[in-house]
Amino acid sequence: MSVLPVETNPYIIQHIEHTQQEKEIRLASHLLEVECVYATGRLIQDEVFDTVRIFCAEHRIAFSLRPFNSEAFEQDREYITKLPAFHIYYKDEYEKSFYPGDNPATRIQQVLHEMKAYDKPKKSAWRWPSFSRFTWKLPKRSRIASSDGV
């Protein structure tokens, strides 16, 4: 009798992965911010950044718009290859840029996985458990004075 391999429905697997991704993003949403950087002097088209703006609103992630400024912002100067672009900040620190057409959920999840790997506490060598010092004080016995004088 041969054993048939067990296969899980791919839709179930995809649903589980999507649910896990949503959970991770919602747990870290208060630490995240997405900033849209656009070219100055050009008309801003809502269709370009609407998907990211709506995604951020649904997940309670801070979203902002600002013009490109390479003199004031290092991340504009160093990391942007085309405009418009989106910067992801984690705990007010720049982490990554992505562009329209990219899935914001996958980019944010990449940042969260990088931060989780970075934030893991390092394991230390085993030590004896430390206990606070207890001092046991027994009440002093009082001597009984005898009246016999014996």
C-alpha positions in Angstrom: 0.0 0.0 0.0 1.5 3.3 -1.1 1.1 6.5 0.9 -0.2 9.4 -1.0 1.4 12.8 -0.3 -0.8 15.2 1.5 -1.3 18.6 -0.2 -2.9 21.6 1.4 -5.1 23.8 -0.6 -3.0 26.7 -2.0 -5.8 29.1 -1.2 -5.7 28.1 2.4 -1.9 28.6 2.5 -2.1 32.0 0.9 -4.9 33.0 3.3 -2.8 32.0 6.3 0.2 33.9 5.0 -1.9 37.0 4.3 -3.4 36.8 7.8 0.0 36.5 9.4 1.3 39.4 7.4 -1.7 41.6 8.4 -1.2 40.7 12.0 2.5 41.6 12.0 1.8 45.0 10.3 -1.0 45.9 12.7 1.1 45.1 15.8 3.9 47.4 14.6 1.7 50.1 13.0 2.3 52.5 15.8 6.1 52.4 15.1 5.8 52.9 11.4 5.5 55.9 9.1 5.3 56.1 5.3 6.3 59.3 3.6 5.5 60.0 -0.1 8.2 62.1 -1.8 7.1 63.8 -5.1 8.8 66.0 -7.6 8.4 69.8 -7.0 6.7 71.7 -9.8 4.8 68.7 -11.1 1.1 68.0 -10.7 0.5 65.5 -8.0 -1.8 62.8 -9.3 -3.9 61.1 -6.6 -3.9 57.8 -8.4 -0.1 57.4 -8.0 -0.1 57.4 -4.2 -3.7 56.5 -3.4 -3.0 52.8 -3.0 -0.3 53.4 -0.4 -2.3 56.1 1.3 -5.4 53.9 1.6 -3.2 50.9 2.8 -1.7 53.1 5.5 -5.2 54.4 6.6 -6.5 50.8 6.8 -3.6 49.7 8.9 -3.3 52.9 11.0 0.1 53.8 9.8 1.1 57.4 9.6 1.3 58.8 6.1 2.6 62.1 4.8 3.5 63.9 1.6 6.4 66.2 1.0 8.4 67.5 -2.0 11.8 66.1 -3.0 14.6 68.0 -1.2 18.1 66.5 -1.6 19.7 69.3 0.4 17.7 68.7 3.6 17.1 65.0 3.5 19.9 62.5 3.2 17.6 59.6 2.3 16.3 61.7 -0.7 19.9 62.2 -1.9 21.2 58.7 -1.2 18.3 56.2 -1.8 15.8 57.6 -4.3 16.2 56.6 -7.9 12.9 57.9 -9.3 10.0 60.0 -8.2 7.5 59.6 -6.7 9.0 57.4 -4.0 7.8 56.2 -0.6 10.1 56.1 2.5 9.4 53.7 5.3 10.4 54.9 8.8 10.5 52.5 11.8 10.8 54.3 15.2 11.5 57.6 13.4 14.5 56.0 11.6 14.7 55.7 7.8 14.7 52.1 6.7 13.8 51.6 3.1 12.3 53.2 0.0 9.9 51.8 -2.5 8.1 53.0 -5.6 4.6 53.0 -7.1 3.7 49.6 -8.3 5.4 47.9 -5.4 3.2 46.2 -2.8 3.4 48.3 0.4 2.5 45.3 2.6 5.5 43.2 1.4 7.9 46.2 1.7 6.7 46.9 5.2 6.9 43.3 6.2 10.5 43.1 4.9 11.4 46.1 7.2 9.6 44.4 10.1 11.5 41.2 9.6 14.8 43.0 9.4 14.0 44.9 12.6 12.9 41.8 14.4 16.2 40.1 13.5 18.1 43.2 14.7 16.1 43.7 17.9 16.5 40.1 19.2 18.2 40.0 22.5 21.4 38.1 22.5 21.4 35.0 24.6 23.9 35.0 27.5 25.6 32.1 29.2 23.7 30.3 31.9 24.2 31.6 35.4 23.1 30.4 38.8 19.8 32.0 39.7 20.3 34.9 42.1 18.2 35.2 45.1 17.9 38.2 47.3 19.5 37.9 50.6 17.1 37.0 53.3 18.2 37.7 56.8 16.3 35.6 59.3 16.3 37.3 62.7 15.0 35.2 65.5 13.6 37.1 68.5 16.1 37.3 71.4 15.2 35.2 74.4 14.8 37.1 77.5 16.3 35.7 80.6 14.0 35.0 83.4 15.3 36.3 86.7 14.8 33.8 89.5 14.0 34.9 92.9 15.5 31.8 94.5 19.0 33.0 94.2 20.0 29.4 93.6 
